[in-house]
Amino acid sequence: PATSRAGLTQKIEAAINAFDQTLAEQKAKRQRDRTEALQQISSLQSLNEKLAKSCNDKDRLIQQLKINLEQVEEKATQLQQEVQKWKDEAEFYKAREYKEIDNLRKQQTREKTDAQVIKECKESIFKMLINENELTDDGSRVEFYRSIINLLKFANRNEEDSSFDLQAIMEYFTTEGKKIFGNN
């Protein structure tokens, strides 16, 4: 039905919007962390300049610069790990959103298929009810009952389809079944 299709479309759009929002939030967080890291690196560079001016001991200055460089390298490694973590999370959310969208599409296709089966079963039953005198042998009656069973199976999945009288069909099925197969 058009309403369920519209609902599925809204769900798909909502899933895509949620995914876009998650990516935007992660991007903003990466930008803040990057700015903070650049400020820290800038602070370390400023500190190195002050040390170079004030420190007369060459070995001590070199040692301090090595330590500062190690800190910068450690921070760069941490940033790389964070970036990889964000990429992995983004891929996870992307895969999860695509899976949900795919499941919604499969559900929509399954509902269309069920509706088509119900329609075909109803057409077959009504055709046989109209031409009831053609139900002369056991084979045609068995086919008739098979169509009814299929219709009832799919009707249980789609209770909103009330365009046929389920009770009347079941009573007919019971009466005709007793005629052919006896009271059992």
C-alpha positions as CSV (number, residue, x, y, z in Angstrom):
1,P,0.0,0.0,0.0
2,A,1.0,3.6,-0.6
3,T,1.0,4.5,3.1
4,S,3.4,1.7,4.0
5,R,5.7,2.6,1.1
6,A,5.7,6.2,2.2
7,G,6.5,5.0,5.7
8,L,9.4,2.9,4.5
9,T,10.7,5.9,2.4
10,Q,10.6,8.1,5.5
11,K,12.4,5.4,7.5
12,I,15.1,5.2,4.8
13,E,15.4,9.0,4.7
14,A,15.6,9.2,8.5
15,A,18.4,6.5,8.5
16,I,20.4,8.4,5.9
17,N,19.9,11.7,7.8
18,A,21.0,10.1,11.1
19,F,24.1,8.7,9.3
20,D,24.9,12.2,7.9
21,Q,24.5,13.8,11.3
22,T,26.8,11.2,12.9
23,L,29.4,11.9,10.3
24,A,29.0,15.7,10.8
25,E,29.5,15.3,14.5
26,Q,32.6,13.1,14.1
27,K,34.0,15.7,11.6
28,A,33.4,18.5,14.1
29,K,35.1,16.5,16.9
30,R,38.1,15.7,14.6
31,Q,38.4,19.4,13.8
32,R,38.4,20.4,17.5
33,D,40.9,17.7,18.4
34,R,43.1,18.7,15.5
35,T,43.0,22.4,16.5
36,E,43.9,21.4,20.1
37,A,46.8,19.3,18.8
38,L,48.0,22.2,16.7
39,Q,47.9,24.5,19.7
40,Q,49.8,22.0,21.8
41,I,52.4,21.6,19.0
42,S,52.6,25.4,18.8
43,S,53.1,25.6,22.6
44,L,55.8,23.0,22.4
45,Q,57.5,24.9,19.6
46,S,57.3,28.1,21.6
47,L,58.8,26.3,24.6
48,N,61.6,25.0,22.5
49,E,62.4,28.5,21.3
50,K,62.6,29.8,24.9
51,L,64.8,26.9,25.9
52,A,67.1,27.6,23.0
53,K,67.5,31.2,24.1
54,S,67.9,30.7,27.8
55,C,69.9,27.4,27.9
56,N,73.7,27.7,27.5
57,D,74.3,24.0,28.1
58,K,74.3,22.5,24.5
59,D,73.8,18.9,25.6
60,R,71.0,19.8,27.9
61,L,69.3,21.8,25.2
62,I,69.6,18.9,22.7
63,Q,68.3,16.5,25.3
64,Q,65.3,18.7,26.0
65,L,64.6,19.1,22.3
66,K,64.7,15.3,21.8
67,I,62.2,14.9,24.6
68,N,59.9,17.5,23.0
69,L,60.2,15.9,19.7
70,E,59.3,12.5,21.2
71,Q,56.3,14.1,22.7
72,V,55.3,15.6,19.4
73,E,55.8,12.3,17.7
74,E,53.8,10.5,20.4
75,K,51.0,13.1,20.0
76,A,51.1,12.6,16.2
77,T,50.9,8.8,16.7
78,Q,47.9,9.3,19.1
79,L,46.2,11.5,16.5
80,Q,46.8,8.9,13.8
81,Q,45.3,6.3,16.0
82,E,42.3,8.6,16.7
83,V,41.8,9.3,13.0
84,Q,41.9,5.5,12.3
85,K,39.4,4.9,15.1
86,W,37.1,7.6,13.6
87,K,37.4,6.0,10.1
88,D,36.6,2.6,11.6
89,E,33.6,4.0,13.4
90,A,32.4,5.8,10.3
91,E,32.7,2.6,8.3
92,F,30.8,0.6,11.0
93,Y,28.0,3.2,11.0
94,K,27.9,3.3,7.2
95,A,27.7,-0.5,7.0
96,R,25.0,-0.6,9.7
97,E,23.0,2.1,8.0
98,Y,23.3,0.3,4.6
99,K,22.3,-3.0,6.2
100,E,19.2,-1.3,7.8
101,I,18.3,0.3,4.4
102,D,18.8,-3.0,2.6
103,N,16.5,-4.8,5.2
104,L,13.8,-2.2,4.7
105,R,14.0,-2.7,0.9
106,K,13.8,-6.5,1.3
107,Q,10.8,-6.1,3.6
108,Q,9.1,-3.8,1.1
109,T,9.8,-6.4,-1.7
110,R,8.5,-9.2,0.5
111,E,5.3,-7.3,1.2
112,K,4.8,-6.7,-2.5
113,T,5.3,-10.4,-3.2
114,D,2.8,-11.4,-0.5
115,A,0.2,-9.0,-1.9
116,Q,0.7,-10.5,-5.4
117,V,0.3,-14.1,-4.0
118,I,-2.9,-13.1,-2.1
119,K,-4.3,-11.5,-5.3
120,E,-3.5,-14.6,-7.4
121,C,-5.0,-17.0,-4.8
122,K,-8.2,-14.8,-4.5
123,E,-8.6,-14.7,-8.3
124,S,-8.2,-18.5,-8.5
125,I,-10.7,-19.2,-5.7
126,F,-13.3,-16.7,-7.0
127,K,-12.9,-18.1,-10.5
128,M,-13.6,-21.7,-9.1
129,L,-16.5,-20.4,-7.0
130,I,-18.1,-18.8,-10.1
131,N,-17.5,-22.1,-12.0
132,E,-18.4,-24.4,-9.1
133,N,-19.9,-27.0,-11.4
134,E,-16.5,-27.5,-12.8
135,L,-15.2,-28.9,-9.5
136,T,-16.3,-32.4,-10.5
137,D,-13.2,-34.6,-9.7
138,D,-11.1,-34.9,-6.6
139,G,-8.0,-33.4,-8.4
140,S,-9.8,-30.1,-9.2
141,R,-11.2,-30.0,-5.6
142,V,-7.8,-30.6,-4.1
143,E,-6.4,-27.7,-6.2
144,F,-9.2,-25.6,-5.0
145,Y,-8.4,-26.4,-1.4
146,R,-4.7,-25.8,-2.0
147,S,-5.6,-22.3,-3.2
148,I,-7.7,-21.6,-0.2
149,I,-4.9,-22.8,2.2
150,N,-2.4,-20.5,0.4
151,L,-4.8,-17.6,0.7
152,L,-5.4,-18.2,4.4
153,K,-1.6,-18.5,5.0
154,F,-0.9,-15.1,3.4
155,A,-4.0,-13.5,4.8
156,N,-2.7,-14.1,8.3
157,R,0.4,-12.0,7.4
158,N,-1.8,-9.2,6.0
159,E,-4.8,-8.9,8.2
160,E,-5.6,-5.4,6.8
161,D,-6.7,-7.0,3.5
162,S,-10.4,-7.3,4.2
163,S,-11.7,-7.3,0.6
164,F,-12.9,-10.9,0.9
165,D,-15.0,-12.8,3.4
166,L,-12.6,-15.1,5.2
167,Q,-15.2,-16.8,7.4
168,A,-17.4,-17.6,4.4
169,I,-14.5,-19.2,2.5
170,M,-13.5,-21.3,5.6
171,E,-17.1,-22.5,6.0
172,Y,-17.3,-23.5,2.4
173,F,-14.0,-25.2,2.6
174,T,-15.2,-27.2,5.7
175,T,-18.5,-28.2,4.1
176,E,-17.0,-29.3,0.8
177,G,-14.1,-31.1,2.5
178,K,-16.6,-33.2,4.5
179,K,-18.4,-34.1,1.3
180,I,-15.2,-35.5,-0.3
181,F,-13.2,-36.8,2.7
182,G,-16.0,-37.6,5.1
183,N,-16.7,-36.1,8.5
184,N,-13.1,-36.5,9.7
